[in-house]
Amino acid sequence: RQMERGQVDTANQTFLRMVDHLRRTDLEWAPLHESLKQAAAGPKVLVVDDDANERELLAGLLQMDGCEVQTASDGLEAIDVLKTAAIPDVVMLDMQMPRLGGKETLVAIRSHEASGQLLVFGISGSSPDEMGIPVGDRKGVDDWFEKPLNPGILVSRTRQLLKSSTAVLA
């Protein structure tokens, strides 16, 4: 309205006061906004797959569901991530990879104190019996998903297992 009346200087002063007020409000509410953002953060997932397309598709699917996702291209890289980064809530582990396969990576995860109780989900075109990997016991994987993956089942089952795991740990 001030601009419509030709009060350009007054309008500019009003605008600058509004910008200053918004800046102060933003600063005042920033800590609350950050804590809400952290509280809303989804589960942390490590996706391990040697196929870059499958790895990135799975990571993208989980990110769309609100997960924080890290990726590794094989078992050796996954072990490095687990040693150097924050421990995730779940590891999605392809079973057939070069350098360090899924079965060997699983043994390494289970034998390490910091990661031994992690939820680990096996992913493979083969069955767990064919791979010689127990399912549903802390020596093996906690669940198994056969390729090609069904995204809806993967996401809902992951949420369900994370929720029940959290309830058991609490």
Helices and strands as residue ranges (DSSP letters): H 8-39, E 44-48, H 52-64, E 68-72, H 75-84, E 90-94, H 102-111, E 119-124, H 128-131, E 143-146, H 151-169
